[in-house]
């Protein structure tokens, strides 16, 4: 399949609205507190009959400093002892979650996110993985996809060696921008040397994939300045890149209030940066996976997309679509059976619940059959840029054109704009429509009419 990105300024302007990123469907806006920890536990136990493999996510919330652009759930502190205090509770949650799932179910995917996962010590990293292995069946010899988010300011070559030793084989490096002026404005001072030292250590240790995160739309960025950063990143050749659009939502994310609005690049400059980025990465041989992600053609994500097996969840794109996702730690979200379940968001709430021997789930949602059907449609579109009507009809025992008659009618305008084609066989998203895939998926979202747009970021 064609995996390049084509940008059309007029269509981007027309369709640049707020909308979900569809790391889940229904989105977190639909989670509610009537869904309890007991509901989650019952569903989790029911999934054992399926024998499906597991995916584990651990949230390590601590950061030594706060990056002003950050929209993640984090705890800013320089007190490293807080890591141990948190981990003691996390170990108890691991045990509680482990009781719900048969040990015969292998952990095909594992991810540490944050915050800054490498905030904890090397000994604590080893212990966290050891405790995990006591309660879940971890896979040996790189049989699983075990990844970690890295802040290069909080990692050394020794850290990378420890991570490889305990089973990690993929990593994502946060860079955002090498420009010193931009770094100062967002409170993330990070040298190129620090970043490349970690990347080179990962390669020396045999990590199978290294991804680098960049952000466009930050204060003081210009097309020329971002091009300098991008060219340096292309020179070192990471397996994947994520090039995110900065969403300025200070009313929701307090650290963003420290960013000067008049220092942000205007929309036309952001579009120039996006054009340049797409052209440079295509020239360098990267293909567009979707939703800000690029990869080398032989990367497993690119291969999975061509084969129609790509998947998307809270950690981004994945090749493991058949896993139940177990989220652990504050604010983490799991996707188990036909439900989503989210943990308590603050340490002061999380600790007493764990100390009482209870699961810290505080809200979630049980999916209806219609939810599951629409999730399947949205996932197919957002991952593969194509939808086979017969495959959906066989899976869900429906007549696609009848069930989604209103949605197909709403797509007609996008057909006229050249974003996609609709045939008797299905939907094919055209190259110009790939950047606007969120808009296409939003047509199948049954909840948007009752949702407030400001809860979501702009699609471009």
C-alpha positions in Angstrom: 0.0 0.0 0.0 1.0 3.6 -0.5 2.4 4.9 2.8 3.4 8.5 2.0 1.8 11.7 3.3 0.3 14.3 0.9 -0.7 17.6 2.4 -3.4 19.9 0.9 -3.5 23.3 2.6 -7.0 24.1 1.6 -8.4 20.8 2.9 -6.4 21.1 6.1 -7.9 24.6 6.7 -11.4 23.2 6.0 -11.1 20.2 8.3 -8.9 21.6 11.1 -11.3 21.1 14.0 -11.0 19.6 17.5 -11.4 15.8 17.8 -10.3 12.6 19.6 -7.0 10.8 18.9 -8.9 7.5 19.3 -6.4 5.7 21.6 -9.7 4.3 22.7 -13.3 4.2 21.7 -15.4 5.2 23.5 -12.9 7.9 24.5 -12.1 8.7 28.2 -14.8 11.4 28.1 -17.4 8.6 28.4 -15.8 6.9 31.4 -17.9 7.2 34.5 -17.7 6.3 38.2 -20.7 4.0 38.2 -18.2 1.5 36.7 -16.4 0.1 39.8 -13.4 -2.0 40.7 -15.7 -4.9 41.3 -17.1 -4.6 37.7 -13.5 -4.6 36.4 -12.4 -7.6 38.4 -15.4 -9.7 37.2 -14.7 -8.9 33.6 -11.0 -9.6 34.0 -11.7 -13.0 35.4 -14.1 -13.7 32.6 -11.4 -13.1 30.0 -9.3 -16.1 31.3 -11.6 -18.3 29.3 -10.3 -16.7 26.1 -6.6 -17.5 26.9 -5.6 -14.2 25.2 -2.1 -12.9 25.9 -1.6 -9.8 28.0 -0.2 -6.4 27.6 1.0 -4.6 30.8 1.3 -0.9 31.3 3.0 0.7 34.3 2.8 4.4 35.0 5.9 5.9 36.8 4.7 9.5 37.4 7.8 11.2 38.8 9.7 14.0 37.0 12.7 15.8 38.3 11.6 19.0 36.4 8.4 19.9 34.6 8.3 20.5 30.9 5.9 23.3 30.3 4.2 21.7 27.3 3.5 18.4 29.0 0.0 17.1 29.2 0.8 13.9 31.0 -0.1 13.0 34.6 3.1 13.5 36.6 4.5 14.4 40.0 7.3 16.9 40.1 9.9 16.2 42.8 13.6 15.9 43.3 13.1 13.6 46.3 14.1 10.1 44.9 12.7 8.4 48.0 9.2 9.1 46.7 9.9 6.5 44.1 10.3 3.7 46.6 7.2 4.9 48.5 5.2 4.6 45.2 6.8 1.3 44.1 5.8 -0.4 47.3 2.2 0.3 46.5 2.7 -0.6 42.8 4.0 -4.0 43.9 0.8 -4.5 45.8 -1.3 -3.6 42.9 0.7 -6.0 40.7 -0.2 -8.7 43.1 -3.9 -7.7 43.1 -4.0 -7.6 39.3 -2.1 -10.9 39.0 -4.7 -12.7 41.0 -7.3 -11.9 38.3 -5.4 -13.4 35.4 -4.3 -17.0 34.7 -0.6 -17.4 34.9 -0.8 -19.3 31.6 -1.5 -16.1 29.7 1.8 -14.8 28.4 2.8 -11.1 28.5 3.4 -10.3 24.9 3.6 -6.6 25.4 4.9 -4.5 28.3 5.4 -0.7 28.6 6.8 1.7 31.3 5.5 5.2 30.8 5.4 8.4 32.7 6.4 10.8 34.0 9.9 9.6 33.7 10.3 5.9 34.2 14.1 6.2 34.7 13.5 8.4 37.7 13.7 5.3 39.8 17.1 3.7 40.6 18.7 0.8 38.8 18.0 -1.5 41.7 14.3 -0.4 41.7 14.1 -1.1 38.0 15.3 -4.6 38.6 13.0 -5.1 41.5 9.9 -3.8 39.6 10.6 -6.3 36.8 11.2 -9.1 39.2 7.9 -8.5 41.1 6.1 -8.3 37.8 7.5 -11.7 36.9 6.3 -13.2 40.1 2.7 -12.5 39.2 2.6 -12.6 35.4 4.3 -14.8 32.8 7.0 -12.6 31.2 8.5 -13.9 28.0 12.3 -14.6 27.6 14.7 -14.0 24.8 13.0 -11.0 23.3 9.9 -12.9 22.4 7.7 -10.0 23.6 7.5 -6.3 22.8 8.8 -4.7 25.9 9.3 -0.9 25.6 10.1 2.1 27.8 9.9 5.9 27.5 13.2 7.6 28.1 14.2 11.1 29.0 17.8 11.2 28.0 18.6 13.6 30.8 17.6 10.8 33.2 19.6 8.0 31.6 23.1 6.9 31.0 24.8 4.1 29.1 24.7 2.1 32.3 20.9 2.7 32.6 20.4 1.4 29.1 22.4 -1.7 30.0 20.3 -2.4 33.0 17.1 -1.9 31.0 18.3 -4.4 28.4 19.3 -6.8 31.1 15.8 -6.9 32.6 14.1 -7.5 29.3 13.4 -4.2 27.5 14.0 -4.3 23.7 12.4 -1.1 22.5 12.6 2.5 23.6 11.2 5.9 22.9 13.4 8.9 23.4 11.9 12.3 24.2 13.7 15.1 22.3 11.0 17.6 21.1 13.6 20.2 19.7 17.3 20.7 19.9 17.1 24.5 19.6 18.3 26.1 22.8 15.9 29.0 22.7 12.9 26.6 22.3 14.3 24.4 25.1 14.5 27.3 27.5 11.0 28.5 26.7 9.5 25.1 27.6 11.9 24.3 30.5 13.5 21.3 28.9 17.3 21.9 28.6 18.6 18.8 26.8 21.8 18.6 24.8 22.2 16.8 21.6 25.1 14.9 23.1 22.9 13.6 26.0 20.4 12.3 23.5 22.8 10.6 21.1 24.7 9.0 24.0 21.5 7.1 25.0 20.6 6.3 21.4 24.0 4.9 20.7 24.0 2.9 24.0 20.6 1.4 22.9 22.1 0.3 19.6 25.2 -1.1 21.3 23.0 -3.1 23.8 20.9 -4.6 21.0 17.6 -2.7 21.4 15.5 -3.8 18.4 13.8 -0.4 17.9 14.5 3.2 18.9 11.9 5.9 18.4 12.4 9.6 18.8 9.6 12.1 19.8 9.6 15.6 18.3 7.0 18.4 18.9 6.2 21.2 16.4 4.3 24.3 17.5 6.4 25.1 20.5 7.5 28.7 21.4 10.1 30.3 19.0 10.0 27.5 16.5 10.3 28.4 12.8 10.5 26.2 9.7 14.2 26.7 9.5 14.9 26.0 13.2 12.9 22.8 13.3 14.5 21.7 10.0 17.9 21.9 11.7 16.7 19.6 14.5 15.0 17.2 12.0 18.0 16.9 9.8 20.2 16.0 12.8 17.6 13.3 13.8 17.5 11.9 10.3 21.3 11.7 10.3 21.3 9.3 13.3 18.5 7.3 11.7 16.0 6.2 14.4 13.7 3.3 13.4 10.6 5.5 14.1 9.7 9.1 14.7 6.7 10.7 16.3 6.2 14.3 15.3 3.5 15.7 17.4 1.5 18.9 17.1 1.6 20.9 20.3 -1.9 21.4 21.6 -2.0 24.5 23.8 -4.7 23.8 26.4 -3.7 25.8 29.5 -7.2 25.7 30.9 -6.7 21.9 31.3 -3.0 21.5 31.7 -1.6 23.9 34.3 2.1 23.8 33.3 1.2 25.2 29.9 0.2 28.4 31.6 3.9 29.2 31.8 4.2 29.3 28.1 3.9 32.7 26.5 1.1 32.6 23.9 2.7 35.3 21.8 5.8 33.2 21.4 3.9 30.3 19.8 4.3 30.0 16.0 1.1 31.0 14.1 -0.9 28.4 12.2 0.8 29.2 8.9 4.2 28.6 10.3 3.1 25.3 11.9 1.8 24.3 8.5 5.2 25.2 6.9 6.9 23.0 9.5 4.5 20.1 8.8 5.1 20.4 5.0 8.9 20.5 5.5 8.8 17.5 7.9 6.7 15.3 5.6 9.0 16.1 2.6 12.2 15.5 4.6 11.1 12.3 6.1 9.8 10.9 2.8 13.1 11.9 1.1 14.9 10.0 3.9 12.9 6.9 3.2 10.4 7.0 6.1 6.8 6.1 5.5 3.8 7.6 7.2 2.1 5.2 9.6 -0.6 7.8 10.7 -1.4 10.0 13.6 2.0 11.7 13.7 4.0 8.5 13.4 6.7 7.7 10.8 8.8 4.6 10.4 11.4 3.0 8.2 9.8 0.7 5.6 11.1 -2.5 7.2 10.0 -1.5 10.7 7.5 -3.9 12.2 4.8 -1.1 12.4 5.2 -0.3 8.7 5.1 -4.0 7.8 2.0 -4.6 10.0 0.2 -1.7 8.3 0.9 -3.1 4.8 -0.4 -6.5 6.0 -3.5 -5.0 7.6 -2.6 -6.2 11.1 -1.7 -2.9 12.8 -3.4 -2.0 16.0 -3.7 1.2 18.2 -4.1 1.6 21.9 -3.1 4.0 24.8 0.6 3.4 24.0 0.2 4.3 20.3 0.5 1.9 17.4 1.2 -1.8 18.1 1.4 -5.1 16.4 -0.4 -6.9 19.3 -4.1 -6.5 18.7 -5.2 -9.6 20.5 -4.0 -8.7 24.0 -6.0 -7.6 27.1 -4.3 -4.5 28.3 -3.7 -4.3 32.1 -3.0 -0.7 33.4 -1.2 -0.3 36.7 -0.1 2.8 38.7 -1.9 6.1 39.1 -4.1 7.3 36.2 -3.3 4.3 34.1 -6.0 2.9 31.8 -6.6 -0.8 31.0 -8.6 -2.3 28.2 -9.8 -5.8 29.4 -12.5 -7.8 27.7 -15.3 -5.4 26.8 -14.4 -2.6 29.2 -12.0 0.3 29.9 -10.9 0.9 33.5 -8.9 3.8 34.9 -7.0 4.0 38.1 -7.2 6.9 40.6 -5.2 9.9 39.4 -3.4 11.2 42.6 -1.0 9.6 45.0 -3.1 10.8 48.0 -6.1 8.8 46.6 -4.1 5.8 45.3 -2.1 5.0 48.4 -4.9 4.5 50.9 -6.9 2.3 48.5 -3.9 0.1 47.8 -3.1 0.0 51.6 -6.6 -1.3 52.1 -5.9 -4.2 49.7 -8.3 -2.9 47.0 -7.9 -2.4 43.3 -7.5 1.4 42.6 -10.0 1.5 39.7 -12.2 4.5 40.1 -14.0 4.8 36.8 -14.5 3.1 33.4 -17.0 2.0 30.9 -18.5 -1.3 29.8 -18.8 -1.3 26.0 -22.1 -2.1 24.3 -22.1 -4.2 21.1 -22.5 -1.0 19.1 -19.4 0.5 20.9 -17.3 -2.6 20.0 -18.5 -2.5 16.4 -17.7 1.2 16.1 -14.3 0.7 17.8 -13.5 -2.0 15.2 -14.4 0.3 12.3 -12.4 3.2 13.7 -9.4 1.0 14.5 -9.4 -0.4 11.0 -9.5 3.0 9.4 -7.0 4.7 11.7 -4.5 1.8 11.4 -4.8 0.7 7.8 -6.5 3.6 6.0 -8.9 1.1 4.6 -12.1 -0.7 5.5 -13.4 -3.9 3.9 -17.2 -4.0 4.3 -17.3 -7.8 4.0 -14.8 -8.3 6.8 -16.8 -6.1 9.2 -20.1 -7.8 8.1 -18.7 -11.2 8.8 -17.3 -10.2 12.1 -20.4 -8.5 13.4 -23.3 -10.1 11.4 -24.5 -6.8 10.0 -25.2 -5.2 6.6 -22.6 -2.4 6.6 -24.4 -0.1 4.3 -27.7 -0.5 6.2 -26.2 -0.2 9.7 -24.0 2.8 8.8 -26.2 4.4 6.2 -26.2 7.8 7.9 -22.4 7.7 8.3 -21.8 6.8 4.6 -24.0 9.7 3.7 -22.0 12.1 5.9 -18.8 10.8 4.2 -20.0 11.9 0.8 -18.6 15.4 1.3 -15.2 13.9 2.1 -15.5 11.8 -1.1 -16.1 14.9 -3.0 -13.0 16.5 -1.4 -10.8 13.6 -2.4 -10.1 12.4 1.1 -11.4 8.9 0.4 -13.2 6.6 -2.0 -16.2 4.4 -1.3 -16.8 1.4 -3.5 -19.1 -1.7 -3.2 -16.2 -3.4 -1.4 -15.3 -0.8 1.2 -13.6 2.5 2.1 -10.1 3.5 0.9 -8.5 6.6 2.5 -6.6 8.4 -0.2 -3.1 9.9 0.5 -4.5 13.4 0.9 -7.0 12.1 3.5 -4.4 10.4 5.7 -3.5 13.5 7.6 -7.2 14.0 8.2 -7.9 10.4 9.4 -9.3 11.7 12.7 -12.0 13.6 10.8 -12.9 10.5 8.9 -13.1 8.4 12.1 -15.2 11.1 13.8 -18.0 10.3 11.4 -18.4 6.9 13.1 -18.2 8.3 16.6 -21.7 8.1 18.2 -20.8 10.2 21.2 -19.4 13.4 19.5 -22.7 15.1 19.2 -23.0 15.1 23.0 -19.3 16.0 23.6 -17.7 19.4 24.0 -15.1 20.1 21.3 -12.7 21.9 23.7 -12.0 18.5 25.5 -10.0 17.5 22.4 -7.0 18.9 20.6 -7.0 20.2 17.0 -6.5 17.5 14.4 -3.7 19.4 12.8 
